[in-house]
Amino acid sequence: MTSIRKNKLQDAMNAVREVFYDAIECRIRYSGRSYATIASEMGCSEQLVFQVGRLRKCSRNSQHSSTVQEEDNNVKQ
């Protein structure tokens, strides 16, 4: 494989990875679900969800998180 072809492939893989990380970041910030639940939804490990949160400096609003969990519990009942 030529170096130009390797670079194109690497660039494409990086672009896919960034889109995947963006999706994880959105779920961390706005869904209020646990890392384990997010990992299950995304088909990845809980450790990866944690790493993306740390890399992207995601913080959760505890009030938002508890409200979403209450809504999820009401839907399940």
LINDA-V130145 format. One record per backbone hydrogen bond with DSSP energy under -1.0 kcal/mol. CO is the residue of the C=O (numbers start at 1). NH is the residue of the N-H. E is the energy in kcal/mol with one decimal. If there is no record, write none. Layout:
CO;NH;E
CO;NH;E
This chain:
2;6;-2.2
3;7;-2.3
4;8;-2.1
5;9;-2.3
6;10;-2.7
7;11;-2.5
8;12;-2.3
9;13;-2.4
10;14;-2.3
11;15;-2.0
12;16;-2.1
13;17;-2.4
14;18;-2.3
15;19;-1.9
16;20;-2.2
17;21;-2.7
18;22;-2.4
19;23;-1.9
20;24;-2.0
21;25;-2.9
22;26;-2.4
23;27;-1.8
24;28;-2.4
25;29;-2.6
26;30;-2.6
27;31;-1.6
34;38;-2.5
35;39;-2.7
36;40;-2.1
37;41;-2.4
38;42;-2.5
39;43;-1.4
39;44;-2.2
45;49;-1.6
46;50;-2.4
47;51;-2.6
48;52;-2.7
49;53;-2.3
50;54;-2.3
51;55;-3.0
52;56;-2.7
53;58;-2.8
61;65;-2.7
62;66;-2.3
63;67;-1.8
64;68;-2.3
65;69;-2.1
66;70;-2.1
67;71;-2.1
68;72;-2.5
69;73;-2.3
70;74;-2.1
71;75;-2.0
72;76;-1.9
73;77;-1.4
